[in-house]
Amino acid sequence: MAKRRRSREGGLLIAVEGLDGSGKSTQIELLRRHLQLQGLAVHRSNWNSSPAVHPLIRSLKAERALTPHSFALVHAADFADRYEREIVPRLRLGVHVLCDRYVGTALARDGARGLSRDWIGRLYDFARPADITFYFRVPPEVAAARILRGRPAFSHYEAGLDLDLAVDPYESFLRFQTRVAAHYAAIADSQGCVVIDATLPMRVQQRRVRAEVRRLLERGAR
């Protein structure tokens, strides 16, 4: 996550960050469709989706075999594979890449698991900063309610159950995601993210997102 600046490689790199249940994935999909309707070349890259690495992560999560350090390392490997094979080549072709989570996810989640920000940063120091990062800020209680409306339970790592914060999954989720939110707040403040109140109506959030991206595109065209 980084301060907004003009892309160095043709296409814009746009990232969204936020807690699980913040609505960021919905917002970036709405933005993707909007930009495509404007005739722009757009690609969406999702966190933890590398064909080469994601199956391993899924298996390790199912076995609950990940420590904080191994959790960080396998997700960094997934990111690196997508960055080299999926993100950079498209940027160089002038495609605008929308990232559903970027480096800020690692800084916030791994930081909430007690890992040092410097150590996490070194894992990702090859990645260029996003041209603009939106942080969708939402209280953990609201995020929890949204998640449980869509499925019956939290996942093990999503709730921070690997950290023994609480026996009850709901309480563990709130404690862990409160930690994550604190890291996100610090990142957003220090790196100039666009902070969106994710409790506002969806259309209001999307209007702000589109306005910020439009300004960035207009500056790049000049």
C-alpha positions in Angstrom: 0.0 0.0 0.0 1.4 3.4 -0.8 0.6 7.0 -1.6 -1.0 7.6 -4.9 1.3 8.4 -7.8 1.4 8.0 -11.5 2.0 4.5 -12.8 5.5 3.9 -14.1 4.6 1.0 -16.4 1.6 2.0 -18.5 -1.4 0.6 -16.7 -2.6 1.8 -13.3 -2.3 -0.5 -10.3 -5.3 0.0 -8.0 -5.6 -1.9 -4.7 -8.4 -2.4 -2.2 -7.8 -3.3 1.5 -9.9 -4.0 4.5 -11.1 -6.5 7.0 -12.9 -9.7 5.9 -16.5 -8.6 5.5 -15.6 -5.0 4.7 -17.2 -5.2 1.2 -13.9 -4.4 -0.6 -14.3 -7.3 -3.1 -17.8 -6.1 -4.0 -16.5 -2.6 -4.5 -13.5 -3.6 -6.7 -15.8 -5.8 -8.9 -18.2 -2.8 -9.4 -15.2 -0.7 -10.3 -13.9 -3.3 -12.7 -17.3 -3.4 -14.5 -17.5 0.3 -14.6 -14.0 0.7 -16.2 -14.7 -2.0 -18.8 -17.9 -0.1 -19.8 -15.7 2.9 -20.4 -13.7 0.9 -22.9 -10.7 0.4 -20.7 -8.6 -2.7 -20.5 -8.9 -4.0 -17.0 -7.7 -7.1 -15.1 -8.6 -8.2 -11.6 -6.1 -10.1 -9.4 -7.3 -11.7 -6.2 -5.3 -12.4 -3.1 -4.2 -16.1 -2.6 -5.1 -17.2 -6.1 -1.9 -18.4 -7.7 -2.5 -21.6 -9.6 0.9 -22.8 -8.5 0.7 -21.9 -4.8 -2.9 -21.6 -3.8 -3.5 -25.4 -3.7 -0.7 -25.8 -1.2 -2.1 -23.0 1.0 -5.6 -24.5 0.8 -4.2 -27.9 2.0 -2.1 -26.4 4.8 -5.1 -24.4 6.0 -7.3 -27.5 6.0 -4.8 -29.3 8.1 -4.3 -26.2 10.3 -0.6 -26.7 9.9 0.5 -23.0 9.5 2.4 -21.1 12.1 2.5 -17.2 11.8 5.8 -17.4 9.9 4.8 -20.1 7.5 1.4 -18.4 7.0 3.3 -15.3 6.0 5.8 -17.1 3.8 3.3 -19.2 1.7 1.1 -16.1 1.1 4.2 -14.1 0.0 5.0 -16.9 -2.4 1.5 -16.8 -3.9 1.8 -13.0 -4.2 5.2 -13.2 -5.9 4.0 -15.8 -8.4 1.0 -13.6 -9.4 3.1 -10.5 -9.4 5.6 -11.9 -11.9 3.1 -13.9 -14.1 -0.1 -11.9 -13.9 0.3 -8.3 -12.6 3.5 -6.9 -14.1 3.0 -8.2 -17.7 -0.4 -6.6 -17.9 0.8 -3.3 -16.5 3.5 -3.2 -19.1 0.8 -3.7 -21.8 -1.2 -0.7 -20.5 -3.8 -2.8 -18.7 -5.2 -1.4 -15.5 -4.8 -4.0 -12.8 -7.2 -4.1 -9.9 -5.9 -6.0 -6.8 -8.3 -7.4 -4.3 -5.8 -7.1 -1.5 -2.2 -6.1 -2.0 0.9 -5.7 0.2 -1.2 -4.0 2.9 -3.0 -7.3 3.6 0.3 -9.0 4.5 1.4 -6.0 6.7 -1.9 -6.0 8.6 -2.6 -9.7 8.9 0.9 -10.9 9.6 1.5 -7.9 11.8 -1.6 -8.9 13.8 0.0 -12.3 14.2 3.0 -10.7 15.9 5.5 -10.5 13.0 7.7 -7.5 12.6 6.7 -5.0 10.0 10.3 -4.8 8.8 10.5 -8.6 8.3 7.1 -8.6 6.4 8.2 -5.6 4.3 11.4 -7.4 3.2 9.2 -10.3 1.8 7.4 -7.8 -0.5 10.1 -5.3 -1.2 10.2 -6.3 -4.9 6.6 -5.1 -5.4 5.9 -1.6 -6.8 3.5 0.5 -4.8 0.0 0.8 -5.9 -1.0 4.0 -7.7 -3.9 4.2 -5.4 -5.1 2.1 -2.4 -8.6 2.2 -1.0 -9.0 1.1 2.6 -12.5 0.1 3.4 -12.8 0.8 7.2 -15.5 -1.1 9.1 -15.9 -2.1 12.8 -15.1 -5.8 13.4 -18.6 -6.4 14.8 -20.1 -5.2 11.5 -17.7 -7.3 9.5 -18.6 -10.4 11.6 -22.3 -9.9 11.1 -21.9 -9.6 7.3 -19.8 -12.8 7.1 -22.2 -14.8 9.2 -25.1 -13.7 7.0 -23.4 -15.5 4.1 -22.1 -18.7 5.8 -22.5 -20.5 9.0 -19.0 -20.0 10.6 -15.7 -18.2 10.4 -12.7 -20.0 9.0 -9.9 -21.0 11.4 -7.3 -18.4 10.3 -9.8 -15.7 9.5 -10.9 -15.8 13.2 -7.3 -15.9 14.4 -8.0 -19.3 16.1 -4.4 -20.2 15.5 -3.4 -17.6 18.1 -5.4 -18.9 21.0 -6.9 -15.5 21.6 -10.2 -17.0 22.7 -12.0 -20.4 22.7 -15.2 -19.0 21.1 -14.7 -18.4 17.4 -16.8 -15.2 17.4 -14.8 -13.7 20.3 -11.6 -14.8 18.7 -12.6 -13.2 15.4 -13.4 -9.9 17.1 -10.1 -9.8 19.0 -8.0 -10.8 16.0 -9.7 -8.5 13.5 -9.4 -5.6 16.0 -5.7 -6.2 15.8 -5.8 -6.3 12.0 -7.8 -3.1 12.0 -5.2 -1.3 14.1 -2.5 -2.2 11.7 -4.6 -1.1 8.7 -5.3 2.2 10.4 -1.6 2.8 10.9 -0.8 1.9 7.3 -3.6 4.1 5.9 -2.4 7.0 7.9 1.3 6.7 7.0 0.9 5.7 3.4 -1.9 8.0 2.2 -4.6 5.5 1.4 -8.0 6.7 0.5 -10.2 5.7 3.5 -13.8 4.7 2.7 -16.4 4.4 5.4 -17.6 0.9 4.6 -20.7 1.3 6.6 -22.1 3.8 4.1 -24.5 2.6 1.4 -22.8 0.6 -1.4 -23.6 3.2 -4.1 -22.1 6.0 -2.0 -18.9 4.1 -1.5 -18.6 3.3 -5.2 -19.3 6.9 -6.2 -16.2 7.9 -4.2 -14.1 5.1 -5.6 -15.0 6.0 -9.2 -14.3 9.7 -8.6 -10.8 9.0 -7.2 -9.9 6.7 -10.0 -11.3 9.1 -12.6 -9.0 11.9 -11.3 -6.1 9.5 -11.4 -6.9 8.6 -15.0 -7.3 12.2 -16.0 -3.9 13.1 -14.5 -2.2 10.3 -16.4 -3.8 11.4 -19.7 -2.3 14.9 -19.4 
